[in-house]
Amino acid sequence: MQEREVQFLKENGLDADGIDREELLAAFADEMEAGLAGRPSSLMMIPSFISIDRPVKTGTPVVVLDAGGTNLRAAVVSIDDKGHAQIGSFSKRAMPGTQGTLSAEDFFDAFAEFLMPIIAESESIGFCFSYPAEITPDCDARLIRWSKQIEVPTVVGQMIGSGLLRHLAQRGYERRVVILNDTVATLLAGKSAGVAKPYSAYVGFILGTGTNTAYVERNDRITKRTDLDPSGSMVINIESGAFRGARQSVFDATMDAQTIDPGHYTFEKMISGAYLGRLGLTVLCAAVQAGFFTADAAARITSWAELSNKHLDDFCGGRPTPDNPFLDAAFSAGDREAVIRLCTPVYARAAVLTAVNLASAILKTGEGRDPARPVCVNVDGSTYYRTLTADFAQRVQRELAALLQPRGIAYELIRVDESPVIGAAVAGLM
């Protein structure tokens, strides 16, 4: 039975062991170079106009707004001279657009209203915005497209910072805003936390509801722009979730077709928390058609409109809560074992792809040749840290070591709590 399941997955293109890691690394490198040069590429390689070498004002509060894949968060943050952050007046609500379609005006109004309890604390706002946007030299951001299934279509093409400031001005507050991607913020948080260590380069990586990567690039390599100081450098938002070099399985293509943005962010849909449960359910529904389950279990699986990543991961990772749908009496012991065997490879593949993604960014820095000065990689996101199935984080680290150690690249993975909030504060205080 196990051999039959393995063959079923391979025939449909889901085979973690069969991924050519070196081929994928080369594809990532080619797409990054093309994106920097302005040639056709799935990777947008968006300049942030933020340099990690600029001084950060210490001991001064800044208002922080963090628009993530699931939640909108706000806080008042200050940074001391050792890079330590003090976070106060923290609040959270659902991200506007996650619970139904909104108009652009309602969207911006929700942001402004959310800031009212703390807006008087600072003249500056560090705004962490977790969606693909073109950053302007004055650190505003024009939304390119939504990801993570956000439903506010009329905001596409609009300036996010200007929209927020307009609605704050209507309430009597004139402010300054610096917008940055959450992965850029994660990189800045890693730089802030690592000030006492001799790192040679910095990478920010997020794997949560969605995924993305950032690193520091020399300006003279960003050849699609002619207005940059060639002696400087800045953080680049790769928008790695949009990478198209990884082959989709039949299951990926089926699930992708059911999203609100088919054909876009296909890499994100293969590895991030917003999609792994959906992908697992797609695998299980196909397995029902192939006859892998008893009649009762098959009926139950095909009746589900959705399956959360948490429920699937908890079950396959061996820690299901009492409300887990796979504990239903419709599933026999054999059915449950089949679920684990069929869906664990979904997470194993995600771990391999995650490692290739990380290795690509680390290699792109051109640093890490000196073991005493490793590349610092700040990793953030619940999917990376909380996924149980397939020993996810450990598998990522084993795969990453297998790719980089033979190349003589030294790196260190670190974790900074509340990275997007801290990084947004750093940007607002620069």
C-alpha positions as CSV (number, residue, x, y, z in Angstrom):
1,M,0.0,0.0,0.0
2,Q,2.8,2.4,0.8
3,E,4.5,1.8,-2.5
4,R,1.2,2.4,-4.3
5,E,0.8,5.8,-2.5
6,V,4.4,6.8,-3.3
7,Q,3.8,5.9,-6.9
8,F,0.5,7.8,-6.9
9,L,2.2,11.0,-5.7
10,K,5.1,10.7,-8.1
11,E,2.8,10.1,-11.1
12,N,1.1,13.4,-10.2
13,G,4.4,15.3,-9.8
14,L,4.8,15.4,-6.0
15,D,8.2,14.0,-5.2
16,A,10.4,15.8,-2.7
17,D,13.4,13.5,-3.2
18,G,13.2,13.9,-7.0
19,I,13.7,17.7,-6.9
20,D,17.0,18.7,-8.6
21,R,18.3,21.2,-6.0
22,E,21.2,22.4,-8.1
23,E,18.9,23.1,-11.1
24,L,16.5,25.0,-8.9
25,L,19.4,27.1,-7.4
26,A,20.5,28.0,-10.9
27,A,17.0,29.0,-11.9
28,F,16.7,31.2,-8.8
29,A,20.0,32.9,-9.6
30,D,19.0,33.5,-13.2
31,E,15.6,35.0,-12.2
32,M,17.2,37.3,-9.6
33,E,19.8,38.6,-12.1
34,A,17.0,39.2,-14.7
35,G,14.9,41.0,-12.2
36,L,17.7,43.3,-11.2
37,A,18.4,44.1,-14.8
38,G,14.7,44.8,-15.6
39,R,14.5,41.8,-18.0
40,P,11.5,39.5,-17.9
41,S,11.5,37.5,-14.7
42,S,9.1,36.0,-12.2
43,L,11.1,37.8,-9.4
44,M,10.4,41.5,-9.2
45,M,13.6,42.3,-7.2
46,I,12.0,45.5,-5.8
47,P,14.4,48.2,-4.5
48,S,13.5,49.3,-1.0
49,F,15.5,52.6,-1.0
50,I,16.6,51.6,2.5
51,S,20.3,51.2,3.4
52,I,21.3,49.2,6.4
53,D,24.2,51.6,7.0
54,R,22.1,54.7,7.9
55,P,22.1,55.6,11.7
56,V,19.0,54.8,13.8
57,K,17.7,57.5,16.2
58,T,17.7,55.9,19.6
59,G,15.5,56.6,22.6
60,T,12.7,58.1,20.4
61,P,9.3,56.6,20.0
62,V,7.9,55.8,16.6
63,V,4.4,54.5,15.7
64,V,4.5,51.2,13.9
65,L,1.8,49.7,11.7
66,D,2.2,46.1,10.5
67,A,-0.1,44.9,7.7
68,G,0.5,41.1,7.6
69,G,-1.1,38.3,5.8
70,T,-3.6,37.6,8.5
71,N,-3.5,40.5,11.1
72,L,-3.1,44.2,11.2
73,R,-1.0,45.2,14.2
74,A,0.0,48.6,15.7
75,A,2.4,49.6,18.5
76,V,4.7,52.3,19.8
77,V,8.3,51.3,19.6
78,S,11.6,52.8,20.7
79,I,15.2,51.4,20.1
80,D,18.0,51.8,22.7
81,D,21.7,52.2,21.8
82,K,22.3,48.5,22.0
83,G,19.7,47.7,19.4
84,H,17.1,46.5,21.9
85,A,13.5,47.3,21.2
86,Q,10.8,48.4,23.7
87,I,7.3,47.7,22.3
88,G,4.3,49.2,24.0
89,S,0.6,50.0,23.3
90,F,0.3,46.9,21.2
91,S,-3.0,46.1,19.5
92,K,-4.2,43.7,16.8
93,R,-7.2,43.2,14.5
94,A,-8.0,41.2,11.3
95,M,-6.3,42.5,8.2
96,P,-8.8,44.5,6.2
97,G,-9.8,42.5,3.2
98,T,-9.5,39.1,4.8
99,Q,-13.2,38.9,5.7
100,G,-14.9,40.1,2.5
101,T,-14.4,42.7,-0.3
102,L,-13.8,46.3,0.7
103,S,-13.6,49.6,-1.2
104,A,-10.4,51.5,-1.3
105,E,-11.8,54.3,0.9
106,D,-13.0,51.8,3.5
107,F,-9.6,50.0,3.4
108,F,-7.6,53.2,4.2
109,D,-10.2,54.4,6.7
110,A,-9.8,51.1,8.6
111,F,-6.0,51.7,8.8
112,A,-6.4,55.3,10.0
113,E,-9.0,54.5,12.6
114,F,-6.9,51.7,13.9
115,L,-4.0,54.1,14.6
116,M,-6.1,56.7,16.5
117,P,-5.3,55.4,20.0
118,I,-1.5,55.9,19.5
119,I,-1.2,58.4,16.7
120,A,-0.2,61.3,19.0
121,E,2.9,59.4,20.3
122,S,5.1,60.2,17.3
123,E,5.3,62.3,14.2
124,S,6.7,59.3,12.3
125,I,5.1,56.0,11.2
126,G,7.0,53.0,10.2
127,F,4.6,51.0,8.1
128,C,5.4,47.3,7.4
129,F,3.4,46.3,4.3
130,S,3.5,42.6,3.4
131,Y,2.4,42.7,-0.2
132,P,4.1,43.3,-3.5
133,A,4.5,47.0,-4.0
134,E,6.8,49.4,-5.9
135,I,8.6,51.4,-3.4
136,T,9.3,55.0,-4.4
137,P,12.5,57.0,-3.4
138,D,10.5,58.8,-0.8
139,C,9.5,55.4,0.7
140,D,5.8,55.4,-0.3
141,A,4.5,52.3,-2.0
142,R,2.3,51.6,-5.0
143,L,0.5,48.3,-4.7
144,I,1.4,46.0,-7.6
145,R,-1.0,43.2,-6.8
146,W,-2.5,41.5,-3.8
147,S,-1.3,38.1,-2.6
148,K,-2.5,35.9,0.3
149,Q,-6.1,36.1,-1.0
150,I,-6.8,39.7,0.1
151,E,-9.9,41.2,-1.5
152,V,-9.6,44.9,-2.0
153,P,-9.2,45.1,-5.7
154,T,-9.6,48.9,-6.2
155,V,-6.4,49.5,-4.1
156,V,-4.2,47.9,-6.7
157,G,-2.1,50.6,-8.4
158,Q,-2.7,53.1,-5.5
159,M,-0.1,54.7,-3.2
160,I,-0.5,53.1,0.2
161,G,1.3,55.6,2.3
162,S,-0.5,58.6,0.7
163,G,-3.9,56.9,1.2
164,L,-3.2,56.4,4.9
165,L,-1.9,59.9,5.3
166,R,-4.9,61.4,3.6
167,H,-7.3,59.6,6.0
168,L,-5.1,60.7,9.0
169,A,-5.2,64.3,7.8
170,Q,-9.0,64.1,7.7
171,R,-8.8,63.3,11.4
172,G,-6.5,66.3,12.0
173,Y,-3.1,64.5,12.0
174,E,-0.2,65.4,9.7
175,R,2.4,62.6,9.8
176,R,5.4,61.2,7.9
177,V,5.4,57.6,6.8
178,V,8.1,55.1,5.7
179,I,6.8,52.0,4.0
180,L,8.7,48.8,3.7
181,N,8.0,45.2,3.0
182,D,7.7,42.9,6.0
183,T,10.7,40.8,4.8
184,V,12.8,44.0,4.5
185,A,11.7,44.8,8.0
186,T,12.7,41.3,9.1
187,L,16.2,41.9,7.7
188,L,16.4,45.2,9.5
189,A,15.4,43.6,12.8
190,G,18.2,41.0,12.2
191,K,20.7,43.8,11.7
192,S,19.5,45.6,14.8
193,A,19.7,42.5,16.9
194,G,23.1,41.5,15.5
195,V,24.9,44.8,16.0
196,A,27.4,43.2,18.4
197,K,28.4,40.3,16.0
198,P,30.6,40.5,12.9
199,Y,28.2,39.4,10.2
200,S,29.3,39.9,6.6
201,A,25.8,40.2,5.1
202,Y,22.1,40.1,6.1
203,V,19.1,38.2,4.7
204,G,15.5,38.4,5.9
205,F,13.1,35.5,5.3
206,I,9.5,35.0,6.2
207,L,7.5,31.8,6.0
208,G,4.1,32.3,7.6
209,T,0.7,32.9,5.9
210,G,2.8,33.8,2.9
211,T,6.5,33.8,2.1
212,N,9.2,36.2,0.9
213,T,12.9,36.9,1.1
214,A,15.1,40.1,1.2
215,Y,18.9,40.7,1.0
216,V,21.3,43.6,0.6
217,E,22.5,44.4,-2.9
218,R,25.1,46.8,-4.3
219,N,23.5,49.6,-6.2
220,D,25.8,49.1,-9.2
221,R,24.2,45.7,-9.7
222,I,20.6,47.1,-9.8
223,T,21.0,48.0,-13.4
224,K,17.3,48.5,-14.1
225,R,17.7,51.9,-12.3
226,T,19.9,54.7,-13.4
227,D,19.3,57.0,-10.5
228,L,21.2,55.2,-7.8
229,D,24.6,56.1,-6.2
230,P,26.8,53.3,-7.6
231,S,28.9,53.3,-4.4
232,G,25.9,52.5,-2.2
233,S,23.7,49.6,-1.4
234,M,20.2,48.9,-0.4
235,V,17.8,46.1,0.7
236,I,16.1,44.3,-2.2
237,N,12.7,42.7,-1.7
238,I,12.9,39.6,-3.9
239,E,9.2,38.8,-3.9
240,S,10.3,35.1,-3.8
241,G,6.8,33.8,-3.5
242,A,6.3,34.7,-7.1
243,F,9.1,32.4,-8.3
244,R,8.0,30.2,-11.2
245,G,11.0,27.9,-11.5
246,A,9.6,25.1,-9.3
247,R,7.6,22.6,-11.2
248,Q,4.0,22.4,-10.1
249,S,2.4,19.0,-9.4
250,V,-1.0,18.1,-10.7
251,F,-2.3,18.9,-7.2
252,D,-0.7,22.3,-7.2
253,A,-2.2,23.2,-10.5
254,T,-5.7,22.0,-9.4
255,M,-5.5,24.0,-6.1
256,D,-4.0,27.1,-7.9
257,A,-6.9,27.2,-10.3
258,Q,-9.3,27.5,-7.4
259,T,-7.6,30.6,-5.9
260,I,-8.6,34.2,-6.6
261,D,-5.2,34.7,-8.4
262,P,-4.5,31.6,-10.4
263,G,-1.1,31.6,-12.1
264,H,0.4,34.1,-9.6
265,Y,2.6,33.4,-6.6
266,T,2.8,29.7,-7.4
267,F,5.9,29.2,-5.3
268,E,4.2,30.8,-2.2
269,K,1.3,28.4,-2.8
270,M,3.7,25.4,-2.6
271,I,5.3,26.3,0.8
272,S,3.3,28.8,2.9
273,G,0.7,28.4,5.6
274,A,-2.2,29.9,3.7
275,Y,-2.1,27.1,1.2
276,L,-0.6,23.9,2.7
277,G,-4.0,22.8,4.1
278,R,-5.7,23.4,0.8
279,L,-3.0,21.5,-1.0
280,G,-3.3,18.6,1.4
281,L,-7.1,18.5,0.8
282,T,-6.5,18.5,-2.9
283,V,-4.2,15.5,-2.6
284,L,-6.7,13.7,-0.4
285,C,-9.6,14.3,-2.8
286,A,-7.5,12.9,-5.7
287,A,-6.6,10.0,-3.5
288,V,-10.3,9.4,-2.9
289,Q,-10.8,9.1,-6.6
290,A,-7.9,6.7,-6.8
291,G,-9.5,4.4,-4.2
292,F,-7.2,4.9,-1.2
293,F,-9.9,5.3,1.4
294,T,-12.9,3.5,2.9
295,A,-16.3,4.6,1.8
296,D,-17.0,6.5,5.0
297,A,-13.7,8.3,5.0
298,A,-14.0,9.1,1.3
299,A,-17.5,10.6,1.9
300,R,-16.2,12.7,4.7
301,I,-13.1,14.1,2.8
302,T,-15.2,15.0,-0.2
303,S,-17.7,16.8,1.9
304,W,-15.1,19.3,3.2
305,A,-15.1,22.7,1.6
306,E,-11.7,23.5,3.2
307,L,-9.0,22.0,5.4
308,S,-6.9,24.2,7.6
309,N,-3.1,23.9,7.6
310,K,-3.2,23.7,11.4
311,H,-5.5,20.7,11.4
312,L,-3.6,18.9,8.7
313,D,-0.2,19.6,10.3
314,D,-1.3,18.8,13.8
315,F,-2.6,15.4,12.6
316,C,0.3,14.4,10.4
317,G,2.7,15.8,13.0
318,G,1.3,13.6,15.7
319,R,-0.3,16.3,17.9
320,P,-4.0,16.5,16.9
321,T,-6.4,18.4,19.2
322,P,-9.8,16.8,20.0
323,D,-11.6,18.8,17.3
324,N,-9.3,17.5,14.6
325,P,-11.4,16.3,11.6
326,F,-9.3,13.2,11.1
327,L,-10.3,11.9,14.5
328,D,-13.8,11.5,13.3
329,A,-15.2,8.0,13.5
330,A,-15.6,7.9,9.7
331,F,-11.8,7.4,9.5
332,S,-10.5,3.9,10.2
333,A,-6.9,3.3,11.6
334,G,-5.9,2.5,8.0
335,D,-7.5,5.7,6.7
336,R,-5.6,7.8,9.2
337,E,-2.3,6.1,8.3
338,A,-3.0,6.8,4.6
339,V,-3.6,10.5,5.3
340,I,-0.3,10.8,7.0
341,R,1.6,9.0,4.2
342,L,-0.1,11.0,1.5
343,C,0.2,14.4,3.1
344,T,3.6,14.3,4.8
345,P,5.3,14.6,1.4
346,V,3.5,18.0,1.0
347,Y,5.5,19.3,3.9
348,A,8.7,17.5,3.0
349,R,8.7,19.1,-0.4
350,A,7.9,22.6,1.2
351,A,11.0,22.1,3.4
352,V,13.2,21.3,0.3
353,L,11.9,24.3,-1.6
354,T,12.4,26.6,1.5
355,A,16.0,25.5,1.8
356,V,16.7,26.2,-1.9
357,N,15.1,29.6,-1.5
358,L,17.2,30.5,1.5
359,A,20.4,29.2,-0.1
360,S,19.7,31.3,-3.2
361,A,19.5,34.5,-1.2
362,I,22.5,33.7,0.9
363,L,24.6,33.0,-2.2
364,K,23.3,36.2,-3.8
365,T,24.9,38.3,-1.1
366,G,28.3,37.1,-2.3
367,E,29.4,36.9,1.4
368,G,30.0,34.2,4.0
369,R,33.4,33.0,2.8
370,D,35.0,33.8,6.1
371,P,33.7,31.6,8.9
372,A,34.3,34.4,11.4
373,R,31.9,36.6,9.5
374,P,28.9,34.5,8.5
375,V,25.8,35.7,6.7
376,C,23.0,36.5,9.2
377,V,19.6,35.1,8.2
378,N,16.7,36.3,10.3
379,V,13.9,33.8,9.9
380,D,10.4,34.8,10.9
381,G,6.9,33.2,10.5
382,S,4.7,30.7,12.1
383,T,4.8,28.2,9.4
384,Y,8.6,27.8,9.7
385,Y,8.6,27.6,13.5
386,R,5.4,25.7,14.2
387,T,5.1,23.1,11.5
388,L,5.5,19.7,13.0
389,T,5.1,17.4,10.0
390,A,8.3,16.0,8.3
391,D,10.4,17.6,11.1
392,F,10.0,20.7,9.0
393,A,12.5,23.2,10.4
394,Q,15.1,20.5,11.0
395,R,14.7,19.3,7.5
396,V,15.1,22.8,6.1
397,Q,18.3,23.2,8.1
398,R,19.7,19.8,6.9
399,E,18.9,20.7,3.3
400,L,20.4,24.2,3.6
401,A,23.7,22.7,5.1
402,A,23.9,20.2,2.2
403,L,23.7,23.1,-0.3
404,L,26.0,25.6,1.4
405,Q,28.6,23.7,3.3
406,P,30.2,22.1,0.2
407,R,30.5,25.7,-1.2
408,G,32.3,26.9,1.9
409,I,29.5,29.4,2.8
410,A,29.2,30.3,6.5
411,Y,25.8,31.5,7.7
412,E,23.8,31.7,10.9
413,L,20.0,31.5,11.3
414,I,18.6,33.7,14.0
415,R,15.2,34.5,15.4
416,V,14.1,37.9,16.5
417,D,10.7,38.0,18.1
418,E,8.3,40.6,16.5
419,S,10.7,41.1,13.6
420,P,8.3,43.0,11.3
421,V,7.4,45.4,14.1
422,I,11.0,46.0,15.1
423,G,12.2,46.4,11.6
424,A,9.4,48.9,10.7
425,A,10.5,50.9,13.8
426,V,14.1,50.9,12.7
427,A,13.0,52.2,9.2
428,G,10.9,54.9,10.8
429,L,13.8,56.0,13.0
430,M,16.4,56.1,10.2
